[in-house]
């Protein structure tokens, strides 16, 4: 059995693509959602509110609707929601050789690599940032492991230990996909509150249009790429919103 354990923050389009792409390869999707963003902005239970959109996948979904922690520490709120995955996964009565994957909604692992593991591994994924055409860098993200190595452990703690595990390269990290309003809400609401500063919205607008990171985290311009046959069909068939496929405007003075 393969269990895909997902922390959901309201990324409806991303989740639909994830479920559709992985549905035939995964036995159960465990999805945990809180009602607040990690910095305590109201969010609601967007999976539940949009359930009709995911009804065709319901035979394989276990949904954990939790109360957000409401701590003043955004990282504590992050840990609380991610840690809740452990409770739901442990209720599944898994066998030792069953596989548990712990990734965010936008971290799409390589299923073929998952099927072959015999311990715990971490995924080194190419990261595409703010547009599906903008490659940022490779980044170690989530983990996967045989349950006999994860039994009795906090899955969030294990994910934070990812650099201690064997690392496999593959999959895709499609981060911060959405319109400018979504990007601003995400950065203001996620755990990295050190990135929230006066003038943030205006700087994010420039990042979103021209394809680069915030200046305080390097300001790196992303490489603009075209898709090849290795990308998921959900991407190449343009099943995501059109705005996710934008390229830099013609007046841009960088090629990435």
Beta strands, then each sheet from edge to edge (+ up, - down):
strand 1: 2-7
strand 2: 28-33
strand 3: 61-65
strand 4: 99-104
strand 5: 107-108
strand 6: 120-129
strand 7: 134-146
strand 8: 166-175
strand 9: 223-224
sheet 1: 3+ 2+ 1+ 4+ 7- 6+ 8+ 5-
sheet 2: 3+ 2+ 1+ 4+ 7- 9+
end
